[in-house]
Amino acid sequence: MQLKVVVHEAEEGGFWAEVPAIPGCATQAESYDELLDNVREAIEGCLAVEVAPVQSGKHDRVIDIAV
């Protein structure tokens, strides 16, 4: 999966980044290299969030799909 990440230079120094495709997914760091590690971790964390249990009927199927 490829996602666009917007990297900003912070006014107080360092960097912060946001992932527009995942609302609320953002992180910060003192260095650019640290920011790249942090943004990968933030994306994984945002995508791993559990949502409410799925309500399925007798003829419905619930499947897992890797992206």
Short mmCIF file of the C-alpha atoms (twelve columns), coordinates in Angstrom:
data_MODEL
# 
_entry.id   MODEL 
# 
loop_
_atom_site.group_PDB 
_atom_site.id 
_atom_site.type_symbol 
_atom_site.label_atom_id 
_atom_site.label_alt_id 
_atom_site.label_comp_id 
_atom_site.label_asym_id 
_atom_site.label_seq_id 
_atom_site.Cartn_x 
_atom_site.Cartn_y 
_atom_site.Cartn_z 
_atom_site.pdbx_PDB_model_num 
ATOM 1  C CA . MET A 1  0.000   0.000   0.000  1 
ATOM 2  C CA . GLN A 2  1.268   3.459   -0.838 1 
ATOM 3  C CA . LEU A 3  -0.018  6.578   0.894  1 
ATOM 4  C CA . LYS A 4  0.785   10.226  0.408  1 
ATOM 5  C CA . VAL A 5  2.272   11.912  3.477  1 
ATOM 6  C CA . VAL A 6  2.493   15.681  3.865  1 
ATOM 7  C CA . VAL A 7  5.667   16.702  5.722  1 
ATOM 8  C CA . HIS A 8  5.799   20.101  7.427  1 
ATOM 9  C CA . GLU A 9  8.692   21.891  9.068  1 
ATOM 10 C CA . ALA A 10 7.646   22.828  12.594 1 
ATOM 11 C CA . GLU A 11 8.064   26.475  13.621 1 
ATOM 12 C CA . GLU A 12 9.811   25.436  16.829 1 
ATOM 13 C CA . GLY A 13 12.161  23.087  14.977 1 
ATOM 14 C CA . GLY A 14 11.830  19.541  13.777 1 
ATOM 15 C CA . PHE A 15 9.092   18.202  11.558 1 
ATOM 16 C CA . TRP A 16 5.524   16.982  11.663 1 
ATOM 17 C CA . ALA A 17 3.597   14.920  9.142  1 
ATOM 18 C CA . GLU A 18 0.013   14.064  8.354  1 
ATOM 19 C CA . VAL A 19 -1.589  11.372  6.212  1 
ATOM 20 C CA . PRO A 20 -4.582  12.937  4.411  1 
ATOM 21 C CA . ALA A 21 -6.095  9.558   3.477  1 
ATOM 22 C CA . ILE A 22 -6.333  8.605   7.173  1 
ATOM 23 C CA . PRO A 23 -8.063  11.370  9.153  1 
ATOM 24 C CA . GLY A 24 -6.304  12.061  12.445 1 
ATOM 25 C CA . CYS A 25 -3.132  10.210  11.457 1 
ATOM 26 C CA . ALA A 26 -0.219  12.520  12.269 1 
ATOM 27 C CA . THR A 27 3.135   12.463  14.037 1 
ATOM 28 C CA . GLN A 28 6.185   14.595  14.767 1 
ATOM 29 C CA . ALA A 29 9.937   14.246  15.270 1 
ATOM 30 C CA . GLU A 30 13.136  16.232  15.709 1 
ATOM 31 C CA . SER A 31 14.806  14.836  12.572 1 
ATOM 32 C CA . TYR A 32 13.545  13.868  9.123  1 
ATOM 33 C CA . ASP A 33 14.788  10.265  9.492  1 
ATOM 34 C CA . GLU A 34 13.027  9.908   12.840 1 
ATOM 35 C CA . LEU A 35 9.881   11.370  11.271 1 
ATOM 36 C CA . LEU A 36 9.876   8.671   8.572  1 
ATOM 37 C CA . ASP A 37 10.032  5.944   11.237 1 
ATOM 38 C CA . ASN A 38 7.314   7.654   13.279 1 
ATOM 39 C CA . VAL A 39 4.962   8.120   10.339 1 
ATOM 40 C CA . ARG A 40 5.209   4.431   9.406  1 
ATOM 41 C CA . GLU A 41 4.391   3.527   13.003 1 
ATOM 42 C CA . ALA A 42 1.504   6.028   13.080 1 
ATOM 43 C CA . ILE A 43 0.009   4.598   9.876  1 
ATOM 44 C CA . GLU A 44 0.244   1.043   11.205 1 
ATOM 45 C CA . GLY A 45 -1.398  2.141   14.440 1 
ATOM 46 C CA . CYS A 46 -4.212  4.000   12.699 1 
ATOM 47 C CA . LEU A 47 -4.947  1.080   10.386 1 
ATOM 48 C CA . ALA A 48 -4.891  -1.441  13.245 1 
ATOM 49 C CA . VAL A 49 -7.690  0.266   15.179 1 
ATOM 50 C CA . GLU A 50 -10.551 -2.089  15.941 1 
ATOM 51 C CA . VAL A 51 -14.023 -0.869  15.089 1 
ATOM 52 C CA . ALA A 52 -17.359 -1.947  16.523 1 
ATOM 53 C CA . PRO A 53 -18.219 -5.624  16.065 1 
ATOM 54 C CA . VAL A 54 -19.679 -6.456  12.675 1 
ATOM 55 C CA . GLN A 55 -23.361 -7.339  12.656 1 
ATOM 56 C CA . SER A 56 -23.940 -10.055 10.084 1 
ATOM 57 C CA . GLY A 57 -26.989 -11.971 9.016  1 
ATOM 58 C CA . LYS A 58 -27.483 -15.619 8.207  1 
ATOM 59 C CA . HIS A 59 -26.382 -15.264 4.567  1 
ATOM 60 C CA . ASP A 60 -23.635 -12.658 5.068  1 
ATOM 61 C CA . ARG A 61 -19.903 -13.336 4.925  1 
ATOM 62 C CA . VAL A 62 -17.239 -11.541 6.952  1 
ATOM 63 C CA . ILE A 63 -13.746 -11.755 5.421  1 
ATOM 64 C CA . ASP A 64 -10.311 -10.276 6.145  1 
ATOM 65 C CA . ILE A 65 -8.427  -8.612  3.300  1 
ATOM 66 C CA . ALA A 66 -4.750  -7.645  3.454  1 
ATOM 67 C CA . VAL A 67 -3.815  -4.373  1.744  1 
# 
